[in-house]
Amino acid sequence: MNSSKHDDPSASGRGKRVSYVSLFFTFFRLGLMTFGGGFAMAAVLRHEIVLKRRWLTERDFIDTLSIATSIPGAIAVNLAFLEGRRLRGLPGGFTAAAGTMCPSVLTILLIVRFVAPYFDHPVIAAFLKGCAVAVAGQIAFAALSFARRLRRNWQNITVCGTGLIILGMGLHPFWAVATTTLLGYLIMRKRMMPYDSTEAEEIK
């Protein structure tokens, strides 16, 4: 079968050597222009490095996103580090993470210096509420976008359903993440191993 250009490793820029400067400023710009943290940033990051620059394949990106959401730490920073590491090894991971964090640090310093005293002002309060709505929309779009790219098989449905049930029970989200991560590994561990030619064709 034929695969789409975004799923074919040869269609990505995996073979290209991304410079540290390009890596840093790409993630810096994404961190500067994205509100809402990891999940809100994920869709924008995918568009930039998978669809536009083709540094990574669709599969690489989704695999990395899965890891970034299941380990401790800020999802945006985890994702940037893991994507940078895929592209340029450990130094690339630190470069991408630094590029992602710098805009947040600078923004927080500016807010503390100039905006914090005016948080109760009606205009500022309205702006923050509007940002919350926009971030919710970004996260919903990201969830829908990635969900459509996952194969609708019983493994994925089981893992997702388990997570939703745990959240519906009112338990801490940690238990949903931990349980679905372990469950996903147990029932899909064969898919995590290197693929032979037959399995590669099935994925395509």
Buried (B, 14 or more C-beta within 10 A) or exposed (E): EEBEEBBBEEBBBBEEEBEBEBBBBBBBBBBBEBEBBBBBBBBBBBEBBBEEBBBBBBBBBBBBBEEBBBEEEBBBBBBBBBBBBBBBEEEBBBBBBBBBBBBBEEEEEEEEEEEEEEEEEEEBEEEEEEEEEEBEEBBEBBEEEBEEEEEEEEBBEBBBEBBEEBBEEEEEEEEBBEBBBEBBEEBBEEEEEEEEEEEEEEEE
